[in-house]
Amino acid sequence: MNLSLQHLVREPKIKLDKNPLLLLLHGYGSNEADLFSFASELPEHYYVIAARAPYDLQYGSYAWYAINFDADENKFSDHEQAKVSRDLIIHFIDELIANFPIDPKNVTLVGFSQGSILSYAAALSYPEKIQKVVAMSGYLNTDIMLDGYEKNDFSNLKIFASHGTSDQVIPVDWARKSPPALEKMGINTTYKEYPIGHGVSPQNFYDFKNWLSEQ
């Protein structure tokens, strides 16, 4: 099947007329196999699909957008590339719905790090396409949202956000700003922290899985 993003698929073990979708979005410098290693542990009635980011960093590493350093070693993100990837993810969801018996009213993005930042951007820009987000080790970057996103209807959007308190890649302070901003927009948000660095602990995985089954 020739879709716009390379991907891995775990078909649902429990087949319905239309199955829900979990779309996994990896972090900077990783690939689609990373989060897909969780696939066998995820609920059996979901299509679990892991997408590969479009920018090739060589040696099996990919990015959703470039992260550059200036002369003073300040990091900055390529927001234009991020917006292209945001819309590519939405286009990819449309392709998946056209090619698999997926319920368009039950789409969840599961993102880690850069994939989490993109999950926020895609869901807040197009909340009619995405109903749930699991945002691990990321933060809300409003610079890569669709213009006027604040006026969107977020009444069907639910977010589970998590972060490691010792994260040296994305400071936990950045993540802590997201829940109040989301709640101000009326978005149903659950936020948890774990005593880990930039990663997903077993407890984090267990909590997001539980959150999914409660929705």
C-alpha positions as CSV (number, residue, x, y, z in Angstrom):
1,M,0.0,0.0,0.0
2,N,1.6,3.2,-1.1
3,L,0.8,5.9,1.5
4,S,2.5,9.2,2.0
5,L,4.4,8.1,5.1
6,Q,6.3,4.8,5.7
7,H,4.6,2.9,8.4
8,L,4.2,-0.3,10.4
9,V,0.7,-1.8,11.1
10,R,-0.6,-4.1,13.8
11,E,-4.1,-5.1,12.8
12,P,-6.7,-5.3,15.6
13,K,-7.1,-8.8,17.1
14,I,-10.8,-8.0,17.7
15,K,-12.3,-6.9,14.4
16,L,-15.2,-4.5,14.4
17,D,-17.1,-2.9,11.5
18,K,-14.9,0.2,12.2
19,N,-11.9,-0.1,14.6
20,P,-10.3,2.8,16.5
21,L,-6.8,4.0,15.5
22,L,-3.7,4.6,17.6
23,L,-1.2,6.4,15.4
24,L,2.3,6.4,17.0
25,L,4.7,9.3,16.3
26,H,8.3,8.9,17.2
27,G,10.8,11.4,18.5
28,Y,13.7,13.3,16.7
29,G,16.4,10.9,15.4
30,S,14.4,7.8,15.9
31,N,12.1,5.8,13.5
32,E,8.8,4.0,13.3
33,A,10.1,0.8,15.0
34,D,10.7,2.6,18.3
35,L,7.2,3.1,19.6
36,F,5.9,0.1,17.6
37,S,7.8,-2.1,20.1
38,F,4.8,-1.3,22.5
39,A,2.3,-2.5,19.9
40,S,1.7,-6.0,21.3
41,E,0.9,-4.5,24.7
42,L,-1.8,-2.1,23.4
43,P,-5.6,-2.7,23.4
44,E,-6.6,-5.5,21.0
45,H,-9.4,-3.6,19.3
46,Y,-7.2,-0.8,17.9
47,Y,-5.3,-0.5,14.7
48,V,-1.9,0.4,15.9
49,I,0.1,2.2,13.2
50,A,3.5,3.7,13.6
51,A,4.5,6.4,11.1
52,R,8.0,7.3,10.0
53,A,8.8,11.1,10.0
54,P,9.6,12.5,6.6
55,Y,13.1,14.1,7.1
56,D,15.9,11.6,6.8
57,L,18.9,12.1,9.2
58,Q,20.7,9.0,7.8
59,Y,21.4,5.7,9.5
60,G,17.8,4.8,10.2
61,S,17.1,8.2,12.0
62,Y,14.3,10.5,11.0
63,A,12.8,13.8,12.1
64,W,9.5,15.6,11.8
65,Y,11.4,18.9,11.5
66,A,15.0,20.1,11.8
67,I,16.5,21.3,15.1
68,N,19.3,23.7,14.5
69,F,21.9,25.4,16.7
70,D,23.2,28.9,16.3
71,A,26.8,30.1,17.1
72,D,25.9,30.4,20.8
73,E,24.5,26.9,20.9
74,N,20.9,28.1,21.2
75,K,18.5,25.4,19.9
76,F,15.8,26.5,17.5
77,S,13.2,24.4,15.6
78,D,12.3,24.8,11.9
79,H,8.7,25.8,12.4
80,E,7.9,25.8,8.6
81,Q,9.0,22.1,8.4
82,A,7.0,21.4,11.5
83,K,3.8,22.9,9.9
84,V,4.4,20.8,6.8
85,S,4.7,17.6,9.0
86,R,1.6,18.6,11.0
87,D,-0.5,18.7,7.8
88,L,1.2,15.6,6.5
89,I,0.0,13.7,9.6
90,I,-3.5,14.9,9.0
91,H,-3.3,13.8,5.3
92,F,-1.9,10.4,6.4
93,I,-4.9,9.9,8.8
94,D,-7.2,10.6,5.9
95,E,-5.3,8.0,3.8
96,L,-5.5,5.4,6.6
97,I,-9.3,5.9,7.0
98,A,-9.7,5.5,3.2
99,N,-7.6,2.3,3.2
100,F,-8.5,0.5,6.5
101,P,-11.8,0.1,8.3
102,I,-10.9,2.8,10.8
103,D,-13.5,4.7,12.8
104,P,-12.9,8.4,11.9
105,K,-14.5,9.4,15.2
106,N,-12.0,7.4,17.2
107,V,-8.5,8.5,16.3
108,T,-5.7,8.8,19.0
109,L,-2.3,10.2,18.4
110,V,0.5,8.8,20.7
111,G,3.6,10.9,20.5
112,F,7.0,10.9,22.1
113,S,9.2,14.1,22.3
114,Q,9.1,15.7,18.9
115,G,6.2,13.3,18.0
116,S,4.4,14.6,21.1
117,I,4.9,18.3,20.1
118,L,3.5,17.4,16.6
119,S,0.6,15.5,18.2
120,Y,-0.5,18.6,20.1
121,A,-0.1,20.8,17.0
122,A,-2.1,18.4,14.8
123,A,-4.9,17.9,17.3
124,L,-5.4,21.5,18.3
125,S,-5.2,22.6,14.6
126,Y,-7.7,19.9,13.4
127,P,-9.7,18.7,16.5
128,E,-12.4,17.4,14.1
129,K,-9.9,14.7,12.9
130,I,-8.4,13.7,16.3
131,Q,-10.3,12.8,19.5
132,K,-7.5,11.8,21.9
133,V,-3.8,12.6,22.3
134,V,-1.1,10.8,24.5
135,A,1.7,13.4,24.6
136,M,4.8,12.0,26.3
137,S,7.9,14.1,27.0
138,G,6.7,17.0,24.8
139,Y,5.2,20.4,25.2
140,L,2.7,22.8,23.6
141,N,4.3,24.9,20.8
142,T,1.7,27.4,19.6
143,D,4.0,28.6,16.9
144,I,3.3,25.5,14.8
145,M,-0.5,25.5,15.2
146,L,-2.9,26.5,12.4
147,D,-3.7,30.2,12.5
148,G,-6.9,30.8,14.5
149,Y,-6.7,27.4,16.2
150,E,-8.0,29.0,19.4
151,K,-11.4,29.3,17.9
152,N,-11.7,25.6,17.2
153,D,-14.3,23.4,19.0
154,F,-12.3,21.2,21.5
155,S,-15.3,19.7,23.2
156,N,-14.5,16.1,21.9
157,L,-10.7,16.3,22.5
158,K,-9.1,14.6,25.5
159,I,-5.3,14.7,26.3
160,F,-3.1,12.6,28.5
161,A,0.3,14.3,29.0
162,S,3.3,13.0,30.9
163,H,6.9,14.0,31.5
164,G,10.0,12.9,33.4
165,T,11.0,15.2,36.2
166,S,14.8,14.7,35.3
167,D,14.3,15.2,31.6
168,Q,17.5,16.9,30.2
169,V,16.3,17.1,26.6
170,I,13.0,18.9,27.2
171,P,12.8,20.6,30.7
172,V,9.9,19.6,32.8
173,D,9.0,23.3,33.3
174,W,8.1,23.5,29.6
175,A,5.8,20.5,30.0
176,R,4.1,22.0,33.1
177,K,2.9,25.0,31.2
178,S,0.8,22.8,28.8
179,P,-2.0,21.6,31.2
180,P,-3.1,25.1,32.3
181,A,-3.0,26.3,28.7
182,L,-5.1,23.3,27.5
183,E,-7.6,23.6,30.4
184,K,-8.0,27.3,29.6
185,M,-9.2,26.2,26.1
186,G,-11.6,23.8,27.8
187,I,-9.7,20.7,26.8
188,N,-10.1,17.7,29.1
189,T,-6.5,17.1,30.3
190,T,-4.7,14.5,32.5
191,Y,-1.1,15.3,33.4
192,K,1.4,13.0,35.2
193,E,5.1,13.2,36.1
194,Y,7.5,10.4,36.7
195,P,11.0,10.4,38.4
196,I,12.8,9.6,35.1
197,G,14.7,11.4,32.3
198,H,13.7,11.6,28.6
199,G,11.9,8.3,28.2
200,V,8.8,6.3,28.9
201,S,8.8,4.4,32.2
202,P,6.8,1.2,32.8
203,Q,4.5,3.2,35.1
204,N,4.0,5.9,32.4
205,F,3.1,3.2,29.9
206,Y,0.7,1.5,32.3
207,D,-1.0,4.9,33.1
208,F,-1.6,5.9,29.5
209,K,-2.9,2.4,28.7
210,N,-5.4,2.7,31.6
211,W,-6.3,6.2,30.6
212,L,-7.1,4.9,27.1
213,S,-9.3,2.1,28.4
214,E,-11.2,4.5,30.6
215,Q,-12.1,6.9,27.7
